[in-house]
């Protein structure tokens, strides 16, 4: 959410923020499944701001200052009658401060929404449906689903309350130079091919996969296996707390068995349980390891260090022809607080995020842009691969939010400790699936 990254950018949901869990640069759309509706604006919706002078305020996390400042500068140049003063909280407290900031009497005009659940339930957000119609926003469902809330308070459909500034996504980095020495000439297209490549690396004394398990990084590759086994919709419904959704399934157990078997076969480093994201990317950047499951937030670092030797692909399906998958969410999800003083002018900024100019700015800062269609150009060869992978995912729709974001405590209370136990062999796959679901039910109920 690094995610100008946290983790969801989105280290969404507290701990995720340092990894890039969801959000490496994103901390939005946390803890779905609330009840209640929002407030309506007293200001009549209009896209015509005339020559009136507006001074807007914007709030976000400090890790996104460089990106936001570029967006603001471009917006102000196109709208000389509007100025935006931005304030930024340290990344390690922005998630916690978000609900208080958007609900205050002097709330900013534009704010990152760190918990859409409480924001809508507390009636602290402006419904964006009329602005979406007025401006003609046409964003893919996969980019707005977690920012929609229906009349019963369920997230996943209904009215729109925020839009992303850009996208953070997971996927697999691979070192093509290392692969070439092993006789591997192309990226694996199925899980079976991935396993064969890792077995070949292990036999040659090469680390098959750099696995940062200390902070829950195992969840990235695990989630892809889960989607392969259970299907995208089933996983997304669980994340969005749909009625009857459960993690305790045969597919979840099978994915856990696969991860555990990779550990037992020595496909991860001996210190994987103590390896954090920063150390992991540093090792991979020095040529240690064939594969590295992580996210788009590391593209600049790895492109600079490995150049043409590094590649990226979306997580492969189980069988040939199966759709690839990824977890993806907003770099930052911007909404308009109910107490905002200038809602129409704030909506003009949200509209700017959907333009080609803003999409180019997103790419220039290392993020896949929102919307669909041809991605803007970039000199970052690795990012070009990431953009192509994301374009394909937008077409297939085979993305979910991060499982780490299913509840506010999921990352710290379930993802990190249970993946640690799964990898050290002290927890069986069946118990793993039940433990994740138990934490989920504890928070949801």
NORCOR-V262397 format. One record per backbone hydrogen bond with DSSP energy under -0.5 kcal/mol. NH is the residue of the N-H (numbers start at 1). CO is the residue of the C=O. Records with the same first field share a line. If there is no record, write none. Layout:
BEGIN
NH: CO + CO
END
This chain:
BEGIN
6: 24
9: 1
10: 8 + 23
11: 7 + 9
12: 7 + 10
15: 13
16: 12 + 13
17: 11 + 14
18: 15
19: 16
20: 16
21: 16
22: 8
23: 10 + 21
24: 1 + 9
25: 1 + 9
26: 23
29: 113
31: 405
34: 153
39: 125
44: 42
49: 47
52: 49
54: 81
56: 54 + 83
58: 85
59: 110
60: 87
62: 89
64: 61
65: 62
68: 64
69: 65
70: 66
71: 67
72: 68
73: 69
74: 70
75: 71
76: 72
77: 73
78: 74
79: 75
82: 79
83: 54
85: 56
86: 84
87: 58
89: 60
93: 90
94: 90
95: 91
97: 93
98: 94
99: 95
101: 97
102: 98
103: 99
104: 100 + 101
107: 104
109: 57
110: 57
111: 335
112: 59
113: 333
114: 112
117: 30
119: 115
120: 116
121: 117
122: 118
123: 120
124: 119
125: 119
126: 336
127: 39
128: 160
132: 128
133: 129
134: 130
135: 131
136: 132
137: 132
143: 140
144: 140 + 141
145: 141
147: 144
148: 145
149: 159
150: 154
153: 150
156: 145 + 148
157: 154
159: 149
161: 147
163: 334
165: 332
167: 368
168: 329
170: 327
171: 294
172: 313
173: 171 + 292
174: 311
175: 290
176: 174 + 309
177: 309
179: 175
180: 176
181: 177
182: 178 + 179
183: 180
184: 179
185: 183
191: 317
192: 318
194: 190
195: 191
196: 192
197: 193
198: 194
199: 195
200: 196
201: 197
202: 198
203: 199
204: 200
205: 202
206: 201
209: 267
210: 291
211: 209
212: 210
213: 211 + 272
214: 272 + 275
216: 213
217: 212
219: 216
220: 217
221: 217
222: 218
223: 219
224: 220
225: 221
226: 222
227: 223
228: 224
229: 225
230: 226
231: 227
235: 231
236: 232
237: 233
238: 234
239: 235
240: 236
241: 238
242: 237
245: 242
249: 247
253: 249
254: 250
255: 251
256: 252
257: 253
258: 254
259: 255
260: 256
261: 257
262: 258
263: 259
264: 260
265: 261
266: 263
267: 262
272: 269
274: 271
275: 272
276: 274
280: 276
281: 277
282: 278
283: 279
284: 280
285: 281
286: 282 + 283
287: 284
288: 283
289: 287
290: 207
291: 208
292: 173
293: 210
294: 171 + 292
296: 169
298: 295
299: 296
302: 298
303: 299
304: 300
305: 301
306: 302
307: 302 + 303
309: 306
310: 307
311: 174
313: 172
315: 325
317: 189
322: 319
325: 315
326: 398
328: 400
329: 168
331: 166
334: 163 + 332
335: 111
337: 335
338: 124
340: 337
346: 342
347: 343
348: 344
349: 345
350: 346
351: 347
352: 348
353: 349
354: 351
355: 352
358: 352
359: 355
360: 356
361: 357
362: 358
363: 359
364: 360
365: 361 + 362
366: 363
367: 362
368: 167
381: 379
384: 380
385: 381
386: 382
387: 383
388: 384
389: 385
390: 386
391: 387
392: 388
393: 389
394: 390
395: 391
396: 392
397: 393
398: 393
399: 397
400: 326
405: 402
406: 403
410: 407
411: 404
413: 409
414: 410
415: 410
416: 411
418: 414
419: 415
420: 416
421: 417
422: 418
423: 419
424: 420
425: 421 + 422
426: 421
427: 421
432: 428
433: 429
434: 430
435: 431
436: 432
437: 433
438: 434
439: 435
440: 436
441: 437
442: 438
443: 439
444: 440
445: 441
END
